[in-house]
Structure formats: C-alpha cells, structure tokens
Amino acid sequence: MQSLIKPAALRPGDTVAIVAPASNLKRDYLERGVAELARLGFKAKYAEDICDKARYTAGSDERRARELMQAFTDPAVKAVWAARGGYGAMRLFGVLDATVLRAHPKIFIGYSDMTALHLYLMRRCGWVVFHGPMAAKDLAGGGTCYDERTLRAALTQAVPLGDLTHDKLEVLRAGKPVTGRLVGGCLSLIAALMGTPDELDTRDGILFLEDTGVKPYALDRMIQQLKLAGKFDGVRGIVFGEMTDCQQHTEQGYTLQEVLAELTAELNVPVLFGLPSGHSPVGNLTLPLGVMATLDAAQCVLRIEEAAVK
C-alpha cells in the first residue's frame, strides 16, 4: 500500500460538520455532541434535515450522500464528524462522487458502520482516516465515554501519536515487535465489503478488528471468511478491540479470548486483545488508520509511529 494523503490538522475555533451517513439519530443526542465539540474548542454545523428518518436510515440515500458531499466540499469545514453508526453507509457508494472527494481531503472520524466509509475513502481517495468517537454517541455521553488525549493528539498535532496501551490489553500470542500500516475497523463491515472494489487492503499491515454484540460463532465465521480470502496473508500483527457483548451466553464455558487465540494461532504473528477503540463504552481511543504503527506484544503496546495530520 502506498503512502496515503494526510488531512490538515484541526485548530482551535475550526468548524466541523456533523453528518449522519447511516442510521437516524435523536436531536437531544446531537445537541449534546455539539456542546461537547464546543467544549473541545470547535464549532459544529450540520444540515437542517440531519434528523430525517427513512426506515432505519437518517433520511434517503440521496439526502445522506448530498450531506456528505457538501460537508467535504465546503471550504469552511475542516473535519467531517459522524453523528453515529448503525447502518446505511454502504448504500451511498453508488451515489457519492469519488472524483470530487479526492480534491478535498479532510479529517473523517467515526466507527461501526463508518468502517464502510473508511474503506471507501482509503481505497478510492487514498486518505488517512480516523477510527474514533462519534458526535451524537460518545461525545454526547461526555468525557468518560471517549479518550480526549488521543482525540486531540490524533486530530490536532502533526506528530506521531505514540504508545497506546490499556490495563484491559492482554497478549493472545507473543512475538517480536512488528511494524506495518495500521488498518482495520469493525469486523462486520470489513466482512460485508469482501469481494467489492472497496474491500480492505491488509498487505503488510497491523490489523485492528473490533465489533459488538456478535456471538463467538459469528466472529469465527467472519474471520474464516477473511482467512479464505487471503486477508491474513502477510499481516504482521493483529490487535482486537474489547469486543463488547460478544458472547453466546454467560455459561458458555469458554472465553472469547480462547476463540480468537485459536483462530489466529496458525498465523504466527503477535496478537493483542482488548484495545478500547470503537464499540467501547468507556475511554474510546482514537486510532488513525493508514499510518505506520508498531505492535510490541512484550510491552502490550500499539505504537503509532507516524503523524496522521499535517
């Protein structure tokens, strides 16, 4: 994978656009997210129809695609911030204009269903993107729901983020430190985009995978799918998220860590489990995707080696 385009760093007082490319949202959550962005030092704007609803999405595909295109092409907007996840981003791929987007690289941050847009923007536009807290969810929940240090450092400082570790991190497979480009996101979306032009490029990568509410056998199936598609060939290391609520039932007789350790044992790469980014109710870390990183299993550290903004 060649070097990706880095967006300009956010500065105090910059305007960010909140967008809803997936499921519909509640206005009170949106307003709380706007207030938290103000506390962080940024001005937030959003479309008047952002709270529209069409079945399970935030309005029609046309509305959501138009909102995204306007946010990325608006010269006053310095970052595009997902309101929430859910479902719907994949429906926009046939409506978005990648040629136009390529001329307007900006910070794009979110997780869950936003993994689809992350893959689209990395593949079609060649951008660094950000797996991190969303406006009408994590930011709306206040300071304990996300990690402010990594958010500020990743988005506002043109220096490497450095060491990321957590007391929840554990080693599933030891190994020497390995370096590669950090890629990944929500496993369900990565699996859903297999066989499409926007499927994840894992070559020589440090692969980050997270999800929520998925039973262990379903995680097994998706990882088998990635294996059969060759997506683990050449991967240098793997980091799993917290994988919240990913259990069959409370008396299942095995741990998720045991399942994931078995699924990755034959790869002979270091594997960590428990990094709180994405579907993590407390301390959601911001991860820049597309930059160089080192996985040091002995130290239980994921080290971001490259600045994500310029």
C-alpha positions in Angstrom: 0.0 0.0 0.0 1.4 3.4 -1.0 1.5 6.4 1.4 -1.8 7.9 2.0 -2.9 11.6 1.9 -2.9 13.2 5.3 -5.6 15.9 6.1 -4.8 19.2 7.6 -4.7 19.3 11.4 -7.6 20.8 13.3 -7.0 24.1 15.0 -8.9 25.8 17.9 -12.0 27.5 16.5 -12.2 25.4 13.4 -15.6 24.4 12.0 -16.5 20.7 11.8 -19.5 19.3 10.0 -21.6 16.6 11.8 -23.0 14.1 9.3 -25.4 11.2 9.5 -24.5 8.7 6.7 -26.1 5.7 8.4 -28.9 5.3 11.0 -31.2 8.1 12.2 -30.5 10.0 15.4 -32.1 11.8 18.2 -31.8 15.6 18.3 -31.0 15.7 22.0 -28.0 13.5 21.5 -26.9 15.6 18.6 -27.2 18.8 20.7 -25.2 17.2 23.5 -22.5 16.3 21.0 -22.4 19.8 19.6 -22.0 21.1 23.2 -19.0 18.7 23.7 -17.4 19.8 20.5 -17.7 23.4 21.7 -16.0 22.4 24.9 -13.2 20.9 22.9 -12.8 24.2 21.1 -14.6 23.6 17.8 -17.6 25.0 16.1 -20.1 22.5 14.8 -22.5 22.8 11.9 -25.0 20.3 10.5 -27.7 20.1 7.8 -31.2 21.1 8.8 -32.6 17.7 7.8 -29.9 15.6 9.6 -32.6 14.1 11.9 -34.7 12.9 8.9 -35.8 9.2 9.1 -36.4 6.7 6.3 -37.0 3.3 7.8 -33.7 2.6 9.5 -31.6 5.3 8.0 -31.2 9.1 8.5 -33.3 10.0 5.5 -32.9 8.9 1.9 -29.7 7.8 0.3 -29.8 11.0 -1.7 -30.1 13.1 1.4 -27.2 11.4 3.2 -25.0 11.4 0.1 -25.7 15.1 -0.5 -24.9 15.9 3.1 -21.6 14.1 2.9 -20.6 15.8 -0.4 -21.5 19.2 0.9 -19.5 18.7 4.1 -16.4 17.6 2.3 -16.5 20.3 -0.4 -17.4 23.2 2.0 -14.2 25.3 2.4 -15.3 26.4 5.8 -15.4 22.8 7.1 -12.1 21.4 8.4 -13.3 18.0 9.6 -16.3 15.7 8.9 -17.6 14.0 12.0 -20.0 11.1 12.0 -23.0 11.5 14.3 -23.5 7.8 14.8 -23.2 4.4 13.2 -26.0 1.8 12.7 -26.5 1.0 9.0 -26.6 2.8 5.7 -23.2 4.0 4.6 -22.7 1.2 2.0 -25.9 2.3 0.3 -24.2 5.6 -0.6 -21.3 4.2 -2.6 -23.1 4.4 -5.9 -24.2 8.0 -5.3 -21.0 9.6 -3.9 -18.6 11.2 -6.4 -15.1 10.0 -5.5 -13.5 12.2 -8.2 -14.8 15.3 -6.4 -14.0 14.0 -3.0 -10.3 13.3 -3.9 -9.8 17.0 -4.3 -11.0 17.7 -0.8 -9.0 15.6 1.7 -10.3 16.2 5.3 -10.4 14.5 8.6 -13.2 11.9 8.7 -13.9 10.3 12.0 -16.3 7.6 13.3 -16.5 3.9 13.7 -19.0 1.0 13.4 -20.9 1.5 10.1 -18.4 4.2 9.3 -15.8 1.5 8.7 -17.5 1.2 5.3 -16.8 4.9 4.5 -13.3 4.5 5.9 -12.6 1.7 3.4 -14.2 3.7 0.6 -12.1 6.8 1.3 -8.9 4.9 1.8 -9.4 2.8 -1.4 -10.9 5.5 -3.8 -9.3 8.7 -2.4 -6.1 7.4 -0.7 -6.8 9.2 2.6 -5.7 8.6 6.2 -9.0 8.2 8.2 -9.8 8.1 11.9 -11.4 5.3 14.0 -12.8 7.3 16.9 -15.7 8.7 18.9 -18.9 9.9 17.2 -20.7 13.2 17.9 -24.2 12.0 18.8 -23.0 9.0 20.7 -19.6 9.1 22.5 -19.2 12.9 22.6 -22.8 13.2 23.7 -22.0 10.9 26.6 -19.4 13.2 27.9 -15.7 12.9 28.9 -15.7 9.3 30.3 -17.1 7.9 27.1 -14.1 8.7 25.0 -10.4 9.4 25.4 -9.8 13.1 25.0 -6.0 12.8 24.9 -5.8 10.6 21.8 -8.6 12.5 20.1 -6.8 15.8 20.4 -3.4 14.4 19.7 -4.5 12.5 16.6 -6.5 15.3 15.1 -4.6 18.5 16.1 -0.9 17.6 16.3 1.3 16.8 13.3 3.4 14.4 15.3 3.1 10.6 15.9 0.5 9.6 18.5 3.0 7.3 20.2 2.3 4.5 22.6 -1.3 3.2 23.1 -1.9 0.8 25.9 -4.5 0.0 28.4 -4.9 -2.2 31.5 -7.5 -4.2 29.6 -5.0 -5.2 26.9 -3.8 -8.8 27.0 -1.5 -10.9 24.9 -3.1 -13.7 22.9 0.1 -14.6 21.1 3.6 -13.3 21.9 6.2 -12.3 19.4 8.8 -9.8 18.4 7.8 -6.2 17.7 6.4 -5.8 14.2 5.8 -2.7 12.1 3.3 -2.1 9.4 0.5 0.2 8.3 -2.4 0.3 10.8 -5.7 -0.8 9.0 -9.0 -2.3 10.0 -12.1 -1.3 11.9 -15.4 -3.0 12.6 -15.2 -6.7 11.6 -18.8 -7.0 10.4 -18.3 -4.2 7.9 -14.9 -5.5 6.7 -16.5 -8.9 6.0 -19.5 -7.2 4.3 -17.3 -5.4 1.8 -15.3 -8.5 0.8 -15.4 -9.1 -2.9 -16.2 -5.4 -3.6 -13.8 -2.7 -5.0 -13.6 -1.3 -1.5 -12.5 -4.4 0.4 -9.8 -3.9 3.0 -6.2 -4.0 1.8 -4.3 -5.8 4.6 -0.9 -6.3 3.0 2.0 -5.8 5.4 -0.5 -4.3 7.9 -1.1 -4.2 11.6 -4.7 -5.3 11.5 -7.2 -3.8 14.1 -10.5 -5.6 14.4 -13.4 -4.8 16.7 -17.1 -5.4 17.0 -20.0 -5.6 19.4 -22.9 -7.9 20.1 -21.7 -10.6 17.8 -21.8 -14.2 19.0 -18.5 -16.1 19.0 -19.5 -18.5 16.3 -20.4 -15.5 14.0 -17.0 -13.9 14.7 -15.4 -17.3 13.9 -17.3 -17.3 10.6 -16.2 -13.8 9.6 -12.6 -14.5 10.5 -12.7 -17.7 8.5 -14.1 -15.7 5.6 -11.1 -13.3 5.8 -8.7 -16.2 6.0 -10.2 -17.9 2.9 -10.0 -14.6 1.1 -6.3 -14.3 1.9 -6.7 -11.3 4.1 -4.4 -12.6 6.7 -1.6 -13.5 4.3 1.2 -11.1 5.0 -0.4 -9.5 8.0 2.3 -8.6 10.5 0.3 -8.4 13.7 -3.3 -8.2 15.0 -5.0 -6.1 17.6 -8.5 -6.9 18.7 -10.8 -4.4 20.4 -12.8 -5.0 23.5 -15.4 -6.9 21.5 -18.2 -5.8 23.9 -21.1 -8.2 24.5 -19.6 -10.8 22.1 -20.7 -13.9 23.9 -23.1 -16.8 23.3 -24.4 -16.7 26.9 -23.0 -16.2 30.4 -22.5 -20.0 30.9 -20.9 -20.8 27.5 -17.9 -22.5 29.1 -15.2 -20.7 27.1 -13.9 -17.2 26.7 -13.8 -15.1 23.6 -10.1 -14.7 24.0 -9.7 -18.5 23.7 -11.7 -18.5 20.5 -9.7 -15.6 19.0 -6.4 -17.1 20.1 -7.2 -20.4 18.4 -8.4 -18.7 15.2 -5.1 -16.7 14.9 -2.6 -19.2 16.2 -1.6 -20.6 12.8 -0.7 -17.1 11.6 2.4 -16.9 13.7 2.1 -13.2 14.4 1.7 -11.3 17.7 -1.9 -10.8 18.8 -3.3 -8.5 21.4 -6.8 -8.3 22.7 -8.8 -5.5 24.5 -7.8 -2.2 22.9 -10.8 0.2 23.7 -11.5 1.8 20.4 -14.9 1.8 18.7 -17.6 -0.1 20.5 -16.1 0.7 23.9 -18.4 2.3 26.4 -15.6 3.9 28.4 -12.4 5.7 27.1 -12.9 5.2 23.4 -9.5 5.7 21.8 -8.9 7.5 18.5 -6.9 5.4 16.1 -5.5 6.9 12.8 -5.9 4.3 10.1 -3.4 4.3 7.2 -0.3 5.4 9.2 2.7 3.3 10.2 2.5 1.5 13.6 4.4 -1.0 15.7 2.8 -3.8 17.7 5.0 -4.7 20.7 3.4 -7.7 22.4 6.1 -7.9 25.1 5.2 -4.4 26.2 1.5 -4.8 25.4 1.7 -1.6 23.3 0.5 -0.4 20.0 2.8 2.4 19.0 1.7 4.9 16.3 4.9 5.8 14.5 3.6 8.4 12.0 1.7 11.6 12.3 -1.8 11.4 10.9 -2.3 15.0 10.0 -0.1 17.7 8.5 
